[in-house]
Each structure stands twice: as structure tokens, then as C-alpha cells.
Amino acid sequence: MERLIYDPLAKLEIKEASAFYENCREGLGRAFLVEIEKAIQRLSENPMQNRRIGGRFRRRLVNRFPYGIIYSMEADHLFIVAVMHLKREPDYWKQRLQK
């Protein structure tokens, strides 16, 4: 599937996590972004491969970092609803679906 659409808050989560890691150690924020890009590339190549986590949503784990990418497969695109830390409030992103 070639087209990706992000919830604006998912983009913000990526930006904030990258800044957090960069603040921890120089270059770590960039490493986080690289792993996010790799995970998104893999999920777009084979979206059915990842674990279903409820309803139409699936989760792709990110290497090296405790994050998962929550997405759904729509008719003509993949919708990335959240980029979530795996140890914090696991279902918080479901609130976004109410909009």
C-alpha cells in the first residue's frame, strides 16, 4: 500500500519522542526517527503481517525503542492513528477515533 495518512497527533508524538531522545543523548533522536521510518516502510510493504489489537487496528513494533505504530488499513491508504510508548496508557489513542 503506497499512501499513508497520519493523524496530526501521531505526527506530534513522533516529533516529541524524537526531541526527548535527542535531549537524552545527541544523535539518539535521529536514531529514533530512522527506526520509525523503517517500521513504517515495513508496515506499508506488508500491512497484514502485524498483530491486530482490536477492531480494524494493528500494531507494528519499532526496533530499539519501546514504541508501537497503531494503524488501520483503509480502502485506498494506511491510516496511522498513533505512535505510542508501549509502557504508557495503552488505549489512550482510542479517544482519537471519537472525532
C-alpha positions in Angstrom: 0.0 0.0 0.0 1.6 3.2 -1.1 -0.4 6.0 0.6 -0.1 6.9 4.2 -2.3 9.4 6.1 -1.3 10.4 9.7 -3.5 11.6 12.5 -1.9 15.0 13.3 -1.4 13.8 16.9 0.6 10.8 15.6 3.0 13.2 13.9 3.3 15.2 17.1 4.1 12.1 19.0 6.9 11.3 16.7 8.3 14.8 17.0 8.0 14.9 20.8 9.6 11.4 21.2 12.5 12.4 18.9 13.1 15.6 20.9 13.0 13.6 24.2 15.6 11.1 22.9 17.8 13.8 21.4 17.8 15.6 24.8 18.9 12.3 26.5 21.8 11.8 24.1 22.9 13.6 21.0 22.0 11.6 17.9 19.5 9.4 19.7 16.6 11.4 18.4 17.8 10.9 14.9 18.2 7.2 15.5 14.6 7.1 16.8 13.4 8.8 13.6 15.3 6.3 11.5 13.7 3.3 13.3 10.2 4.9 12.9 10.8 5.3 9.2 12.0 1.7 8.9 8.9 0.4 10.8 6.6 2.5 8.6 8.2 1.2 5.5 7.9 -2.4 6.6 4.2 -2.0 7.6 3.4 -0.3 4.3 5.0 -3.2 2.4 3.0 -5.8 4.2 0.3 -4.3 6.4 -1.4 -7.6 7.2 1.8 -9.0 8.8 1.3 -7.1 12.1 -0.7 -8.1 15.1 -4.3 -7.0 15.3 -5.0 -5.1 18.5 -8.7 -4.6 18.3 -11.3 -4.0 15.6 -9.6 -2.9 12.4 -6.4 -1.7 14.1 -2.9 -3.3 14.0 0.3 -2.5 15.7 3.9 -2.5 14.3 6.6 -2.6 16.9 9.6 -0.3 16.5 13.1 -1.7 16.8 15.4 -0.4 19.6 12.7 1.8 21.1 9.6 0.9 23.2 7.1 2.2 20.7 4.4 0.8 18.5 2.8 2.3 15.4 -1.0 1.9 15.5 -2.6 1.9 12.1 -5.6 0.7 10.1 -5.9 -0.4 6.5 -8.4 1.6 4.7 -9.7 1.1 1.1 -7.0 3.3 -0.5 -4.5 4.1 2.2 -3.0 3.2 5.6 -4.1 5.5 8.4 -1.5 5.9 11.2 -3.5 6.9 14.3 -0.8 6.8 16.9 2.9 6.3 17.6 2.7 5.2 21.2 5.1 4.4 24.0 4.4 0.8 24.9 4.6 1.3 28.7 2.1 4.3 29.0 -1.6 4.3 28.8 -2.0 1.6 26.1 -5.5 2.6 25.0 -5.3 6.4 25.0 -5.3 6.6 21.2 -8.8 5.2 21.0 -10.1 8.6 22.1 -9.0 10.0 18.7 -11.4 7.7 17.0 -14.4 9.6 18.5 -13.6 12.7 16.5 
